[in-house]
Amino acid sequence: MLKPRDPEPNGERPVGELVHQLIEEGKAYARAEVGLVKAIASSKARALTLPAALFAAAFIFALAAVTALAVGVVIALATFVGPLLAGIAGLLIFAAIAGGLGWYGAQRLGRDL
């Protein structure tokens, strides 16, 4: 019967053992990298929670301001042309503004890409 070979006297190990050790160390390194990425992502997500909530609240208040402006325009026009025609005029004014902003955004998007 063949006996397993004793390690070389100068400290060399068999190639199979070295490959196994290399694979295990590679797995450990990959796990550590994934853990680091998860920790960084979690930290950044926690840091962005409050600013995101503040931006959402600011957006809601901006919508309320635009709504108040639209109502004010319609009420101001109603004294001159009547409520129905003032509502239609307000619709046309704000639809034109929205259309212009949308058109400009589409032009910039097409130009920048």
C-alpha positions in Angstrom: 0.0 0.0 0.0 1.0 3.5 -0.6 1.5 5.8 2.3 0.7 9.5 2.1 3.7 11.5 1.3 5.2 13.4 4.2 5.5 17.1 3.7 8.7 18.2 2.2 11.4 19.0 4.7 11.6 22.6 3.4 7.9 23.2 4.4 6.2 22.8 1.0 2.6 21.5 1.1 0.7 19.6 -1.6 -0.9 21.6 -4.4 -4.4 20.3 -3.5 -4.1 21.6 0.0 -2.9 25.0 -1.2 -5.8 25.3 -3.7 -8.3 24.3 -1.0 -6.8 27.0 1.3 -6.9 29.6 -1.5 -10.6 28.8 -2.2 -11.5 29.1 1.5 -9.7 32.4 1.9 -11.3 33.7 -1.3 -14.7 32.8 0.0 -14.0 34.5 3.3 -12.7 37.6 1.5 -15.9 37.7 -0.7 -18.1 37.4 2.4 -16.2 40.3 4.1 -16.6 42.4 0.9 -20.4 41.7 0.8 -20.7 42.6 4.4 -18.8 45.9 3.9 -21.1 46.8 0.9 -24.2 46.0 3.0 -22.9 48.2 5.9 -22.1 51.1 3.6 -25.5 50.9 1.9 -27.3 50.6 5.2 -25.5 53.7 6.5 -26.2 55.7 3.4 -29.9 54.7 3.5 -30.2 55.8 7.1 -28.5 59.1 6.3 -30.9 59.8 3.5 -34.1 59.0 5.3 -34.7 62.4 6.9 -33.7 64.5 3.9 -36.1 62.4 1.7 -38.9 62.9 4.1 -38.2 66.7 4.2 -38.2 66.8 0.4 -41.5 65.0 0.2 -43.0 67.5 2.7 -41.6 70.4 0.7 -43.1 68.9 -2.5 -46.5 68.7 -0.8 -46.3 72.3 0.3 -45.2 73.4 -3.1 -48.3 71.7 -4.6 -50.5 73.5 -2.1 -48.9 76.8 -3.0 -49.5 76.2 -6.7 -53.1 75.2 -6.0 -53.6 78.4 -4.0 -52.1 80.4 -6.8 -54.4 78.8 -9.3 -57.5 79.4 -7.1 -56.4 83.0 -6.7 -56.1 83.5 -10.4 -59.5 82.0 -11.1 -61.1 84.1 -8.3 -59.5 87.2 -9.7 -60.7 86.5 -13.2 -64.2 85.6 -12.0 -64.8 89.2 -11.0 -64.2 90.2 -14.7 -65.6 87.3 -16.8 -67.7 85.1 -14.6 -66.8 81.9 -12.7 -67.1 79.4 -15.5 -65.1 81.4 -18.0 -62.6 82.2 -15.2 -62.2 78.5 -14.5 -61.6 77.8 -18.2 -59.1 80.6 -18.5 -57.3 79.4 -15.4 -57.2 75.9 -16.9 -55.7 77.2 -20.1 -53.1 79.4 -18.3 -51.8 76.6 -16.1 -52.0 74.0 -18.8 -49.9 76.2 -21.1 -47.3 76.6 -18.3 -47.3 72.9 -17.7 -47.0 72.2 -21.4 -44.2 74.7 -21.8 -42.2 73.2 -19.0 -42.8 69.7 -20.3 -41.7 70.6 -23.8 -38.6 72.3 -22.4 -37.8 69.3 -20.3 -38.2 67.0 -23.3 -36.0 69.2 -25.4 -33.3 69.2 -22.7 -33.5 65.5 -22.3 -33.1 64.9 -26.0 -30.2 67.3 -26.2 -28.4 65.9 -23.1 -28.7 62.3 -24.2 
